């Protein structure tokens, strides 16, 4: 069943140049999809339109069968941004509890304690977020997503800045999400991670979908995701 359905989306900041140019992609339930592309390719703009943070200018976006701007769609999806701007006046526990209330997801203290322990933040869930390091804030974002367990979780470079142990734990938890029928859109420059984890990879450049195929097929054809991307940059067709 299709969980995220993006059809013919275009977006322009100045009314002249399309940052997104007729972009279409889908994510089915129980699927991990990688989203790659250079800075300025339109990845974050696409994600923000999915969550109605940027108003859709053309095309359609549906989440779990609902219009992306609806309450039902917002409840079905969670967005982890690339920055670590969390409310500093809350503790880690209060932040997670607040998200739980917004999503209608019950988060018991034992599960929260256990998750903080597993992410090497034992005893810190009652501390103010303003006292957290950059890495701890990133891990708090990830902990909240793992506890909310939305049908769709969109991760926009949130894994940058976390330690290798936390990254390994995230990979295990993401696979568990997939096994439970939950889906992830993972935007990252870590191609090796996607080769290990992603069922499909979507390559976006200059606002257009360059490739959208099963990750093993792309690796078999090009040798690696990095080789696919670099060979694309060498083509004359990319130049204006």
C-alpha positions, 0 to 999 in steps of 0.5 A, a space after each residue: 500500500 502506498 504511504 507517501 504519494 508525490 505527483 508532479 510537484 513543482 516549486 519556485 522561490 522566485 516564480 522563474 526557476 523551479 527548485 522542484 521540476 515535476 517531481 514524482 515519487 512514492 513510498 510504500 508501507 514497510 519501505 526505507 527509501 534513500 534521498 540523495 543529491 547535491 546541496 541545492 538539488 531540492 531535497 529539503 524543499 521537497 521534504 518541507 512541501 510534504 509537511 506543508 511547511 512550504 505551500 504546495 504550488 503545483 502537483 499533489 502530495 498524499 500521506 497515508 491516503 490523506 492530503 498532506 495538509 490535513 490533520 490525518 496526514 500530519 499525524 501519520 508522519 514525523 519530520 526530523 530536520 537537519 538542524 538541532 533547534 530544540 526547545 531549550 527550556 524543556 528537559 528531554 523527558 518534557 520534549 518527548 512527552 510533548 511530542 507524545 501528546 501531539 501525536 497521541 502516542 503514549 510514552 512510558 518512563 521506562 521506555 524513555 529511560 531505556 532509550 536514553 540509556 541505549 543512546 549513551 545518555 543515561 540519567 540525562 533525560 531530566 536535564 534541560 536541553 540547553 545543557 545538551 551537546 550538539 550530538 545529544 540534541 541530535 540523538 534526542 530527535 532520533 529517540 523521539 522518532 523511535 518512540 513515536 513510531 509514525 507510519 512515515 518518518 522523514 529524516 533530513 541529515 539528522 544522523 550527521 553529528 552522532 557517534 558511530 555507536 548511535 548510528 549503529 543503533 539507529 540502523 537496527 531500529 530502522 530495520 525494525 521499523 521496516 519489519 513492523 510495516 513502518 516507512 522511512 525517507 532518509 535524506 543523507 550524503 552517507 551513500 554507504 549507509 544507504 547501500 546497507 539499509 535502503 530498499 530504494 534510492 531516489 537521486 535528485 539533481 537540479 530539481 529533477 529525479 535523475 534515478 529512482 530504483 532499488 538500491 541493489 540494482 543501482 549498485 549493480 549497474 554503477 558499482 556504487 551509489 557514489 559512482 552513479 552520482 559522480 558519473 552523472 556530474 561528469 555528463 554534458 547533459 547536466 550543464 545549462 
